[in-house]
Amino acid sequence: MAWRIGDNVIRGELDNQTPGLVQGKIWLAGREAPLALRLSGNGHKDLAGCKLTFSNPAPKVDPTVALNAEQTGVVGDMTAARKVRVIDNLDYEAIKEDEPFTEHMANALYLEWFSESNGRVVIESTDYEIGIGEPAWRLSPEDEARQHEANAEAMQSFMERISESFDPREEAAYNGDPKNEFEWELFLRASDRRSTKLGELLEKYQDHPDRDRLVARGMGWKEIEEMLDAQAAGVEDDEEGEDLDFEESEQEDPARAEDSIRHPLVTRLIDRSVALSELAGEHRDDDLEEMVGSFMVVGPKVAGALTIGDRDLGPDLNMSGLVVAKLKRAVAELSRALSAANRLREAKRELPFSLDEWITEMLESRQEILGLMDDFRKKIE
């Protein structure tokens, strides 16, 4: 949802010496002309009134970053003192092997703005070299509070624009009562959008003291926002507290979940995907990584679908359509894996395994999943 361009920045300079205006230029790897920023608003108190310069010691080119050269809009949160956790000497292989690692807190440069042409844009890094000039003016406590409120309102406005762009058919399925696999597909797409939106808000407000209220506001959860307001005012509602206890009703039946995971197709998919990952080893190739990565998520997706199919919800809550919709997603992952495998075959890449064998494996798995989909469609009929 946001353009995160921290890795692509070469250098930049921003000037907030005029109150209410942030302007400057940012150079990106692979682009000749810099981004020209002209934004209304101010930085946080550490940057307000100052001129900021920054440079990235290891910029990366990303051809998919298609930002307009003229960035006009409003300031979001801009600070050089955002506290983040940083893992020391990050080693992904050590993390996979559960090796202990150390971490420390560090200041991150965090530059956010809301562009009229591109929406939300974020630059965040702990590795930049930065320089901050003397402030030409300083934010008063009142101005600082107003700026933080303006930042929250800009984020809220951005989220509302995203919500307005949602497909009305998906929203109708999400807010209604899906009856078949096609309506469940719309439901799942709407759910995906909400998950992405929630992730965006949690990322932005993860360390904010008023995080829960801001997230609730951004998601449009009026009841939760009102509940938080009541808690802040010292109002207790015993009945509401009882209603929030989902421990018994939401608890998954371990035996039922285990039975679904033990479905022979799921067991084979998981075992074979692990074997493929081990065979791929340290080979680095985009198509190979897509083939392995897509194949590895098929088993868990099928298991999740079958867990839903095992639930006895009564004749009025037939979930077979949802099972079929979820199985379609597993088939889509298999299709991505097969497409990557075919690209590897066309390129005649040297691999430590027989590519044809694994293509056959994936085609057979797809046929079995399609058979499961037919079985659940019969239940709907």
VEXKEGU-250230 format. One record per residue (C-alpha): x, y, z. Coordinates in Angstrom, 1 decimal, m for minus. Example, Ala and Ser with C-alpha at 12.3 -4.5 7.8 and 13.67 -1.06 7.14 Angstrom:
<nodes>
<node><east>12.3</east><north>m4.5</north><up>7.8</up></node>
<node><east>13.7</east><north>m1.1</north><up>7.1</up></node>
</nodes>
This chain:
<nodes>
<node><east>0.0</east><north>0.0</north><up>0.0</up></node>
<node><east>2.9</east><north>2.4</north><up>0.7</up></node>
<node><east>5.9</east><north>3.0</north><up>m1.4</up></node>
<node><east>8.9</east><north>2.1</north><up>0.7</up></node>
<node><east>12.0</east><north>3.4</north><up>m1.0</up></node>
<node><east>14.6</east><north>3.4</north><up>1.7</up></node>
<node><east>16.8</east><north>0.9</north><up>m0.1</up></node>
<node><east>16.6</east><north>2.8</north><up>m3.3</up></node>
<node><east>17.7</east><north>6.2</north><up>m2.1</up></node>
<node><east>21.2</east><north>7.5</north><up>m3.0</up></node>
<node><east>21.0</east><north>10.8</north><up>m1.2</up></node>
<node><east>18.6</east><north>13.6</north><up>m0.3</up></node>
<node><east>18.1</east><north>17.0</north><up>1.2</up></node>
<node><east>15.0</east><north>18.3</north><up>2.9</up></node>
<node><east>14.4</east><north>21.9</north><up>4.1</up></node>
<node><east>11.8</east><north>22.8</north><up>6.8</up></node>
<node><east>13.3</east><north>26.2</north><up>7.6</up></node>
<node><east>10.0</east><north>27.8</north><up>6.5</up></node>
<node><east>7.2</east><north>27.0</north><up>9.0</up></node>
<node><east>4.5</east><north>24.8</north><up>7.4</up></node>
<node><east>6.6</east><north>23.8</north><up>4.4</up></node>
<node><east>9.0</east><north>20.9</north><up>3.7</up></node>
<node><east>10.7</east><north>21.0</north><up>0.3</up></node>
<node><east>13.8</east><north>19.3</north><up>m1.2</up></node>
<node><east>15.1</east><north>16.7</north><up>m3.5</up></node>
<node><east>15.8</east><north>13.0</north><up>m3.2</up></node>
<node><east>17.9</east><north>11.0</north><up>m5.7</up></node>
<node><east>17.0</east><north>7.4</north><up>m6.4</up></node>
<node><east>19.3</east><north>4.7</north><up>m7.8</up></node>
<node><east>18.6</east><north>4.1</north><up>m11.5</up></node>
<node><east>16.9</east><north>7.5</north><up>m12.0</up></node>
<node><east>18.7</east><north>10.5</north><up>m13.4</up></node>
<node><east>16.3</east><north>13.2</north><up>m12.2</up></node>
<node><east>15.6</east><north>13.5</north><up>m8.5</up></node>
<node><east>12.2</east><north>13.5</north><up>m6.8</up></node>
<node><east>11.3</east><north>17.1</north><up>m6.1</up></node>
<node><east>9.3</east><north>17.5</north><up>m2.8</up></node>
<node><east>7.0</east><north>20.3</north><up>m1.9</up></node>
<node><east>4.9</east><north>19.3</north><up>1.1</up></node>
<node><east>2.7</east><north>21.2</north><up>3.6</up></node>
<node><east>3.4</east><north>20.6</north><up>7.3</up></node>
<node><east>6.4</east><north>20.3</north><up>9.6</up></node>
<node><east>8.7</east><north>17.6</north><up>10.8</up></node>
<node><east>8.9</east><north>16.4</north><up>14.3</up></node>
<node><east>10.6</east><north>18.6</north><up>16.8</up></node>
<node><east>14.0</east><north>17.2</north><up>16.1</up></node>
<node><east>13.7</east><north>18.2</north><up>12.4</up></node>
<node><east>11.3</east><north>21.2</north><up>12.5</up></node>
<node><east>13.0</east><north>24.4</north><up>11.4</up></node>
<node><east>16.1</east><north>22.4</north><up>10.1</up></node>
<node><east>17.7</east><north>21.5</north><up>6.9</up></node>
<node><east>18.3</east><north>17.7</north><up>6.7</up></node>
<node><east>20.8</east><north>15.9</north><up>4.4</up></node>
<node><east>21.1</east><north>12.1</north><up>4.2</up></node>
<node><east>22.9</east><north>9.5</north><up>2.1</up></node>
<node><east>22.6</east><north>5.8</north><up>1.7</up></node>
<node><east>26.0</east><north>3.8</north><up>1.7</up></node>
<node><east>24.5</east><north>0.9</north><up>m0.4</up></node>
<node><east>21.6</east><north>2.1</north><up>m2.7</up></node>
<node><east>19.8</east><north>m0.5</north><up>m4.7</up></node>
<node><east>18.1</east><north>m0.1</north><up>m8.1</up></node>
<node><east>14.4</east><north>m1.1</north><up>m8.2</up></node>
<node><east>12.7</east><north>m0.6</north><up>m11.6</up></node>
<node><east>9.3</east><north>m1.1</north><up>m10.1</up></node>
<node><east>9.5</east><north>2.2</north><up>m8.2</up></node>
<node><east>7.4</east><north>4.4</north><up>m10.4</up></node>
<node><east>7.1</east><north>7.6</north><up>m8.4</up></node>
<node><east>6.1</east><north>10.9</north><up>m10.0</up></node>
<node><east>9.1</east><north>13.3</north><up>m10.2</up></node>
<node><east>7.0</east><north>16.1</north><up>m8.6</up></node>
<node><east>6.0</east><north>15.0</north><up>m5.1</up></node>
<node><east>3.4</east><north>17.5</north><up>m3.8</up></node>
<node><east>1.1</east><north>16.7</north><up>m0.8</up></node>
<node><east>1.3</east><north>16.7</north><up>2.9</up></node>
<node><east>3.9</east><north>15.8</north><up>5.5</up></node>
<node><east>3.4</east><north>12.6</north><up>7.5</up></node>
<node><east>5.8</east><north>11.7</north><up>10.4</up></node>
<node><east>9.3</east><north>13.0</north><up>9.7</up></node>
<node><east>11.9</east><north>12.3</north><up>12.4</up></node>
<node><east>15.5</east><north>11.2</north><up>12.7</up></node>
<node><east>14.9</east><north>9.7</north><up>16.2</up></node>
<node><east>12.5</east><north>6.9</north><up>15.7</up></node>
<node><east>13.5</east><north>4.0</north><up>18.0</up></node>
<node><east>13.7</east><north>0.6</north><up>16.3</up></node>
<node><east>15.2</east><north>m2.8</north><up>17.2</up></node>
<node><east>18.2</east><north>m3.8</north><up>15.1</up></node>
<node><east>19.6</east><north>m7.4</north><up>15.0</up></node>
<node><east>23.4</east><north>m7.4</north><up>15.4</up></node>
<node><east>25.3</east><north>m9.0</north><up>12.4</up></node>
<node><east>22.1</east><north>m10.3</north><up>10.9</up></node>
<node><east>22.6</east><north>m13.9</north><up>9.6</up></node>
<node><east>19.5</east><north>m15.5</north><up>8.1</up></node>
<node><east>21.0</east><north>m19.0</north><up>8.2</up></node>
<node><east>21.6</east><north>m18.6</north><up>11.9</up></node>
<node><east>18.0</east><north>m17.5</north><up>12.5</up></node>
<node><east>16.8</east><north>m20.6</north><up>10.6</up></node>
<node><east>18.9</east><north>m22.8</north><up>12.8</up></node>
<node><east>17.5</east><north>m21.1</north><up>16.0</up></node>
<node><east>21.0</east><north>m19.8</north><up>16.9</up></node>
<node><east>20.9</east><north>m17.1</north><up>19.5</up></node>
<node><east>21.3</east><north>m13.5</north><up>18.3</up></node>
<node><east>21.7</east><north>m10.1</north><up>20.0</up></node>
<node><east>19.9</east><north>m6.9</north><up>19.2</up></node>
<node><east>20.0</east><north>m3.3</north><up>20.2</up></node>
<node><east>17.9</east><north>m0.2</north><up>20.0</up></node>
<node><east>18.9</east><north>2.4</north><up>17.3</up></node>
<node><east>17.7</east><north>5.7</north><up>15.9</up></node>
<node><east>16.1</east><north>5.4</north><up>12.5</up></node>
<node><east>15.5</east><north>8.1</north><up>10.0</up></node>
<node><east>11.8</east><north>8.0</north><up>9.2</up></node>
<node><east>10.5</east><north>10.2</north><up>6.4</up></node>
<node><east>6.8</east><north>9.8</north><up>5.5</up></node>
<node><east>4.6</east><north>11.9</north><up>3.2</up></node>
<node><east>1.3</east><north>11.6</north><up>1.4</up></node>
<node><east>1.7</east><north>12.4</north><up>m2.3</up></node>
<node><east>m1.2</east><north>13.7</north><up>m4.4</up></node>
<node><east>0.1</east><north>11.5</north><up>m7.2</up></node>
<node><east>1.4</east><north>8.3</north><up>m5.5</up></node>
<node><east>m0.2</east><north>8.1</north><up>m2.1</up></node>
<node><east>1.9</east><north>7.2</north><up>1.0</up></node>
<node><east>5.7</east><north>7.2</north><up>0.6</up></node>
<node><east>8.1</east><north>6.0</north><up>3.3</up></node>
<node><east>11.8</east><north>6.2</north><up>3.7</up></node>
<node><east>13.2</east><north>4.4</north><up>6.8</up></node>
<node><east>16.7</east><north>3.3</north><up>7.6</up></node>
<node><east>19.2</east><north>3.0</north><up>10.5</up></node>
<node><east>22.1</east><north>2.9</north><up>8.1</up></node>
<node><east>22.0</east><north>6.4</north><up>6.5</up></node>
<node><east>24.6</east><north>9.1</north><up>7.1</up></node>
<node><east>22.6</east><north>12.1</north><up>8.1</up></node>
<node><east>23.3</east><north>15.8</north><up>8.9</up></node>
<node><east>20.9</east><north>18.2</north><up>10.6</up></node>
<node><east>21.5</east><north>21.9</north><up>10.6</up></node>
<node><east>20.7</east><north>24.4</north><up>13.3</up></node>
<node><east>16.9</east><north>25.1</north><up>13.5</up></node>
<node><east>15.7</east><north>28.4</north><up>12.1</up></node>
<node><east>12.7</east><north>28.2</north><up>14.4</up></node>
<node><east>11.3</east><north>25.6</north><up>16.9</up></node>
<node><east>8.0</east><north>24.0</north><up>17.4</up></node>
<node><east>6.0</east><north>25.1</north><up>20.5</up></node>
<node><east>4.4</east><north>22.3</north><up>22.5</up></node>
<node><east>1.0</east><north>23.4</north><up>21.1</up></node>
<node><east>2.3</east><north>23.4</north><up>17.5</up></node>
<node><east>3.9</east><north>20.0</north><up>18.1</up></node>
<node><east>0.5</east><north>18.6</north><up>19.3</up></node>
<node><east>m1.3</east><north>20.1</north><up>16.3</up></node>
<node><east>1.3</east><north>18.6</north><up>13.9</up></node>
<node><east>0.9</east><north>15.1</north><up>15.4</up></node>
<node><east>m2.8</east><north>15.4</north><up>15.0</up></node>
<node><east>m2.4</east><north>16.6</north><up>11.4</up></node>
<node><east>m0.2</east><north>13.6</north><up>10.7</up></node>
<node><east>m2.8</east><north>11.2</north><up>12.1</up></node>
<node><east>m5.5</east><north>12.9</north><up>10.0</up></node>
<node><east>m3.4</east><north>12.6</north><up>6.9</up></node>
<node><east>m3.0</east><north>8.9</north><up>7.6</up></node>
<node><east>m6.7</east><north>8.5</north><up>8.2</up></node>
<node><east>m7.6</east><north>10.4</north><up>5.0</up></node>
<node><east>m5.2</east><north>8.1</north><up>3.1</up></node>
<node><east>m6.9</east><north>5.0</north><up>4.6</up></node>
<node><east>m10.3</east><north>6.3</north><up>3.7</up></node>
<node><east>m9.3</east><north>6.8</north><up>0.1</up></node>
<node><east>m8.1</east><north>3.2</north><up>0.0</up></node>
<node><east>m11.3</east><north>2.0</north><up>1.4</up></node>
<node><east>m13.3</east><north>3.9</north><up>m1.2</up></node>
<node><east>m11.4</east><north>2.2</north><up>m3.9</up></node>
<node><east>m12.4</east><north>m1.3</north><up>m2.7</up></node>
<node><east>m14.4</east><north>m3.4</north><up>m5.2</up></node>
<node><east>m18.1</east><north>m3.0</north><up>m4.2</up></node>
<node><east>m18.7</east><north>m6.6</north><up>m5.0</up></node>
<node><east>m16.0</east><north>m7.7</north><up>m2.6</up></node>
<node><east>m17.4</east><north>m5.4</north><up>0.1</up></node>
<node><east>m20.9</east><north>m6.8</north><up>m0.4</up></node>
<node><east>m19.6</east><north>m10.4</north><up>0.0</up></node>
<node><east>m17.6</east><north>m9.4</north><up>3.0</up></node>
<node><east>m20.5</east><north>m7.7</north><up>4.7</up></node>
<node><east>m23.1</east><north>m10.2</north><up>3.6</up></node>
<node><east>m23.6</east><north>m14.0</north><up>3.7</up></node>
<node><east>m21.5</east><north>m15.8</north><up>1.0</up></node>
<node><east>m23.4</east><north>m18.7</north><up>m0.5</up></node>
<node><east>m21.0</east><north>m20.2</north><up>m3.1</up></node>
<node><east>m17.4</east><north>m20.4</north><up>m4.0</up></node>
<node><east>m17.4</east><north>m17.3</north><up>m6.1</up></node>
<node><east>m18.9</east><north>m15.1</north><up>m3.4</up></node>
<node><east>m16.4</east><north>m16.7</north><up>m1.0</up></node>
<node><east>m13.6</east><north>m15.7</north><up>m3.3</up></node>
<node><east>m14.8</east><north>m12.1</north><up>m3.2</up></node>
<node><east>m15.0</east><north>m12.4</north><up>0.6</up></node>
<node><east>m11.4</east><north>m13.6</north><up>0.8</up></node>
<node><east>m10.1</east><north>m10.8</north><up>m1.4</up></node>
<node><east>m11.9</east><north>m8.2</north><up>0.8</up></node>
<node><east>m10.4</east><north>m9.9</north><up>3.8</up></node>
<node><east>m6.9</east><north>m9.7</north><up>2.2</up></node>
<node><east>m7.3</east><north>m6.0</north><up>1.7</up></node>
<node><east>m8.3</east><north>m5.5</north><up>5.3</up></node>
<node><east>m5.3</east><north>m7.5</north><up>6.5</up></node>
<node><east>m3.0</east><north>m5.4</north><up>4.4</up></node>
<node><east>m4.6</east><north>m2.2</north><up>5.7</up></node>
<node><east>m4.2</east><north>m3.5</north><up>9.3</up></node>
<node><east>m0.6</east><north>m4.4</north><up>8.7</up></node>
<node><east>0.1</east><north>m0.9</north><up>7.3</up></node>
<node><east>m1.4</east><north>0.7</north><up>10.4</up></node>
<node><east>0.4</east><north>m1.6</north><up>12.9</up></node>
<node><east>3.7</east><north>m0.8</north><up>11.1</up></node>
<node><east>3.2</east><north>2.9</north><up>11.3</up></node>
<node><east>2.0</east><north>3.1</north><up>14.9</up></node>
<node><east>3.9</east><north>0.1</north><up>16.4</up></node>
<node><east>5.6</east><north>2.3</north><up>19.0</up></node>
<node><east>3.0</east><north>5.1</north><up>19.4</up></node>
<node><east>1.6</east><north>5.5</north><up>22.9</up></node>
<node><east>m1.9</east><north>5.8</north><up>21.5</up></node>
<node><east>m1.4</east><north>2.9</north><up>19.0</up></node>
<node><east>m4.7</east><north>1.0</north><up>19.7</up></node>
<node><east>m6.9</east><north>4.0</north><up>19.2</up></node>
<node><east>m5.2</east><north>5.2</north><up>16.1</up></node>
<node><east>m5.3</east><north>1.7</north><up>14.6</up></node>
<node><east>m9.0</east><north>1.4</north><up>15.4</up></node>
<node><east>m9.7</east><north>4.7</north><up>13.9</up></node>
<node><east>m7.8</east><north>3.8</north><up>10.7</up></node>
<node><east>m9.7</east><north>0.5</north><up>10.4</up></node>
<node><east>m13.1</east><north>2.2</north><up>11.0</up></node>
<node><east>m13.7</east><north>0.2</north><up>14.2</up></node>
<node><east>m15.9</east><north>2.8</north><up>15.9</up></node>
<node><east>m17.0</east><north>0.5</north><up>18.7</up></node>
<node><east>m13.4</east><north>m0.3</north><up>19.7</up></node>
<node><east>m12.4</east><north>3.3</north><up>19.5</up></node>
<node><east>m15.4</east><north>4.2</north><up>21.7</up></node>
<node><east>m14.4</east><north>1.4</north><up>24.1</up></node>
<node><east>m10.9</east><north>2.7</north><up>24.4</up></node>
<node><east>m12.2</east><north>6.3</north><up>25.0</up></node>
<node><east>m14.3</east><north>4.9</north><up>27.8</up></node>
<node><east>m11.4</east><north>3.0</north><up>29.3</up></node>
<node><east>m9.2</east><north>6.2</north><up>29.1</up></node>
<node><east>m12.0</east><north>8.0</north><up>31.0</up></node>
<node><east>m12.1</east><north>5.4</north><up>33.7</up></node>
<node><east>m15.4</east><north>3.9</north><up>32.7</up></node>
<node><east>m15.8</east><north>0.2</north><up>33.4</up></node>
<node><east>m18.3</east><north>m2.0</north><up>31.7</up></node>
<node><east>m18.4</east><north>m5.5</north><up>33.2</up></node>
<node><east>m20.9</east><north>m6.9</north><up>30.7</up></node>
<node><east>m18.8</east><north>m5.8</north><up>27.8</up></node>
<node><east>m15.7</east><north>m7.4</north><up>29.4</up></node>
<node><east>m17.6</east><north>m10.7</north><up>29.6</up></node>
<node><east>m18.5</east><north>m10.4</north><up>25.9</up></node>
<node><east>m14.9</east><north>m10.2</north><up>24.9</up></node>
<node><east>m14.0</east><north>m13.6</north><up>26.4</up></node>
<node><east>m13.5</east><north>m15.8</north><up>23.4</up></node>
<node><east>m11.3</east><north>m18.4</north><up>25.1</up></node>
<node><east>m13.9</east><north>m21.2</north><up>24.8</up></node>
<node><east>m15.8</east><north>m20.3</north><up>21.7</up></node>
<node><east>m12.8</east><north>m19.5</north><up>19.5</up></node>
<node><east>m10.5</east><north>m22.3</north><up>20.7</up></node>
<node><east>m9.6</east><north>m24.7</north><up>17.9</up></node>
<node><east>m10.2</east><north>m28.4</north><up>18.4</up></node>
<node><east>m6.6</east><north>m29.7</north><up>18.3</up></node>
<node><east>m7.7</east><north>m33.2</north><up>17.3</up></node>
<node><east>m9.8</east><north>m31.9</north><up>14.4</up></node>
<node><east>m6.9</east><north>m29.6</north><up>13.2</up></node>
<node><east>m4.5</east><north>m32.5</north><up>13.4</up></node>
<node><east>m6.8</east><north>m34.7</north><up>11.4</up></node>
<node><east>m6.9</east><north>m32.2</north><up>8.6</up></node>
<node><east>m3.1</east><north>m31.7</north><up>8.6</up></node>
<node><east>m2.8</east><north>m35.5</north><up>8.5</up></node>
<node><east>m4.7</east><north>m35.7</north><up>5.2</up></node>
<node><east>m2.4</east><north>m37.8</north><up>3.0</up></node>
<node><east>m2.3</east><north>m35.1</north><up>0.3</up></node>
<node><east>m1.3</east><north>m32.5</north><up>2.9</up></node>
<node><east>1.4</east><north>m34.8</north><up>4.4</up></node>
<node><east>2.9</east><north>m35.5</north><up>1.0</up></node>
<node><east>2.8</east><north>m31.8</north><up>m0.1</up></node>
<node><east>4.6</east><north>m30.7</north><up>3.1</up></node>
<node><east>7.2</east><north>m33.5</north><up>3.0</up></node>
<node><east>7.9</east><north>m33.0</north><up>m0.7</up></node>
<node><east>8.2</east><north>m29.3</north><up>m0.4</up></node>
<node><east>10.7</east><north>m29.7</north><up>2.4</up></node>
<node><east>12.7</east><north>m32.2</north><up>0.2</up></node>
<node><east>12.7</east><north>m29.7</north><up>m2.7</up></node>
<node><east>13.9</east><north>m26.9</north><up>m0.5</up></node>
<node><east>16.8</east><north>m29.1</north><up>0.7</up></node>
<node><east>17.7</east><north>m30.1</north><up>m2.9</up></node>
<node><east>17.7</east><north>m26.4</north><up>m4.0</up></node>
<node><east>20.2</east><north>m25.7</north><up>m1.2</up></node>
<node><east>22.2</east><north>m22.6</north><up>m1.6</up></node>
<node><east>21.4</east><north>m22.1</north><up>m5.3</up></node>
<node><east>20.4</east><north>m18.5</north><up>m5.9</up></node>
<node><east>18.0</east><north>m17.9</north><up>m8.8</up></node>
<node><east>14.8</east><north>m15.8</north><up>m8.9</up></node>
<node><east>12.8</east><north>m18.5</north><up>m10.7</up></node>
<node><east>14.1</east><north>m21.3</north><up>m8.5</up></node>
<node><east>13.2</east><north>m19.3</north><up>m5.4</up></node>
<node><east>9.7</east><north>m18.6</north><up>m6.7</up></node>
<node><east>9.3</east><north>m22.3</north><up>m7.6</up></node>
<node><east>10.4</east><north>m23.5</north><up>m4.2</up></node>
<node><east>8.6</east><north>m20.7</north><up>m2.3</up></node>
<node><east>5.3</east><north>m21.2</north><up>m4.0</up></node>
<node><east>5.3</east><north>m24.9</north><up>m3.7</up></node>
<node><east>6.1</east><north>m24.7</north><up>0.0</up></node>
<node><east>2.9</east><north>m22.8</north><up>0.8</up></node>
<node><east>0.6</east><north>m25.2</north><up>m1.0</up></node>
<node><east>0.5</east><north>m27.8</north><up>1.8</up></node>
<node><east>m0.4</east><north>m25.3</north><up>4.6</up></node>
<node><east>m3.1</east><north>m23.7</north><up>2.3</up></node>
<node><east>m4.7</east><north>m27.1</north><up>1.6</up></node>
<node><east>m4.5</east><north>m28.0</north><up>5.3</up></node>
<node><east>m6.2</east><north>m24.7</north><up>6.2</up></node>
<node><east>m9.0</east><north>m25.3</north><up>3.7</up></node>
<node><east>m9.6</east><north>m28.8</north><up>4.9</up></node>
<node><east>m9.7</east><north>m27.7</north><up>8.5</up></node>
<node><east>m12.7</east><north>m25.5</north><up>7.6</up></node>
<node><east>m14.3</east><north>m28.4</north><up>5.7</up></node>
<node><east>m14.1</east><north>m30.6</north><up>8.8</up></node>
<node><east>m16.2</east><north>m28.2</north><up>10.9</up></node>
<node><east>m19.8</east><north>m29.3</north><up>11.6</up></node>
<node><east>m21.6</east><north>m26.0</north><up>11.4</up></node>
<node><east>m25.1</east><north>m27.2</north><up>10.5</up></node>
<node><east>m27.1</east><north>m27.0</north><up>7.3</up></node>
<node><east>m27.5</east><north>m23.2</north><up>7.5</up></node>
<node><east>m23.8</east><north>m22.6</north><up>7.6</up></node>
<node><east>m22.4</east><north>m24.8</north><up>4.8</up></node>
<node><east>m18.7</east><north>m23.7</north><up>4.4</up></node>
<node><east>m18.0</east><north>m25.9</north><up>1.4</up></node>
<node><east>m17.9</east><north>m22.9</north><up>m0.8</up></node>
<node><east>m15.2</east><north>m21.3</north><up>1.4</up></node>
<node><east>m13.2</east><north>m24.6</north><up>1.2</up></node>
<node><east>m13.3</east><north>m24.5</north><up>m2.6</up></node>
<node><east>m12.3</east><north>m20.8</north><up>m2.7</up></node>
<node><east>m9.3</east><north>m21.6</north><up>m0.4</up></node>
<node><east>m8.3</east><north>m24.6</north><up>m2.4</up></node>
<node><east>m8.3</east><north>m22.4</north><up>m5.5</up></node>
<node><east>m5.7</east><north>m20.3</north><up>m3.8</up></node>
<node><east>m3.6</east><north>m23.4</north><up>m3.3</up></node>
<node><east>m4.0</east><north>m24.2</north><up>m7.0</up></node>
<node><east>m2.9</east><north>m20.6</north><up>m7.8</up></node>
<node><east>0.3</east><north>m21.1</north><up>m5.8</up></node>
<node><east>1.0</east><north>m24.4</north><up>m7.7</up></node>
<node><east>0.5</east><north>m22.5</north><up>m11.0</up></node>
<node><east>3.1</east><north>m20.0</north><up>m9.9</up></node>
<node><east>5.5</east><north>m22.8</north><up>m9.0</up></node>
<node><east>4.9</east><north>m24.5</north><up>m12.4</up></node>
<node><east>5.4</east><north>m21.2</north><up>m14.3</up></node>
<node><east>8.7</east><north>m20.7</north><up>m12.6</up></node>
<node><east>9.7</east><north>m24.3</north><up>m13.3</up></node>
<node><east>8.9</east><north>m23.9</north><up>m17.0</up></node>
<node><east>11.0</east><north>m20.7</north><up>m17.2</up></node>
<node><east>13.9</east><north>m22.7</north><up>m15.6</up></node>
<node><east>13.4</east><north>m25.4</north><up>m18.2</up></node>
<node><east>13.3</east><north>m23.0</north><up>m21.1</up></node>
<node><east>16.5</east><north>m21.3</north><up>m19.8</up></node>
<node><east>18.1</east><north>m24.7</north><up>m19.5</up></node>
<node><east>19.4</east><north>m23.9</north><up>m16.0</up></node>
<node><east>21.7</east><north>m26.4</north><up>m14.3</up></node>
<node><east>19.9</east><north>m27.7</north><up>m11.2</up></node>
<node><east>20.8</east><north>m30.3</north><up>m8.5</up></node>
<node><east>17.6</east><north>m32.2</north><up>m9.3</up></node>
<node><east>15.4</east><north>m33.4</north><up>m12.2</up></node>
<node><east>13.2</east><north>m30.6</north><up>m13.1</up></node>
<node><east>10.8</east><north>m32.8</north><up>m15.1</up></node>
<node><east>10.3</east><north>m35.0</north><up>m12.0</up></node>
<node><east>9.1</east><north>m32.0</north><up>m9.9</up></node>
<node><east>6.9</east><north>m30.6</north><up>m12.7</up></node>
<node><east>5.2</east><north>m34.0</north><up>m12.8</up></node>
<node><east>4.9</east><north>m34.0</north><up>m9.0</up></node>
<node><east>3.2</east><north>m30.6</north><up>m9.0</up></node>
<node><east>0.9</east><north>m31.5</north><up>m11.9</up></node>
<node><east>m0.3</east><north>m34.6</north><up>m10.0</up></node>
<node><east>m0.8</east><north>m32.6</north><up>m6.9</up></node>
<node><east>m2.9</east><north>m30.0</north><up>m8.8</up></node>
<node><east>m5.1</east><north>m32.8</north><up>m10.1</up></node>
<node><east>m5.7</east><north>m34.1</north><up>m6.6</up></node>
<node><east>m6.6</east><north>m30.7</north><up>m5.3</up></node>
<node><east>m9.0</east><north>m30.2</north><up>m8.2</up></node>
<node><east>m10.5</east><north>m33.6</north><up>m7.2</up></node>
<node><east>m11.0</east><north>m32.3</north><up>m3.6</up></node>
<node><east>m12.7</east><north>m29.2</north><up>m5.0</up></node>
<node><east>m15.1</east><north>m31.3</north><up>m7.0</up></node>
<node><east>m16.0</east><north>m33.3</north><up>m3.8</up></node>
<node><east>m16.8</east><north>m30.1</north><up>m1.9</up></node>
<node><east>m18.8</east><north>m28.7</north><up>m4.9</up></node>
<node><east>m21.0</east><north>m31.8</north><up>m4.7</up></node>
<node><east>m21.7</east><north>m31.0</north><up>m1.0</up></node>
<node><east>m22.9</east><north>m27.5</north><up>m2.1</up></node>
<node><east>m25.2</east><north>m29.0</north><up>m4.7</up></node>
</nodes>
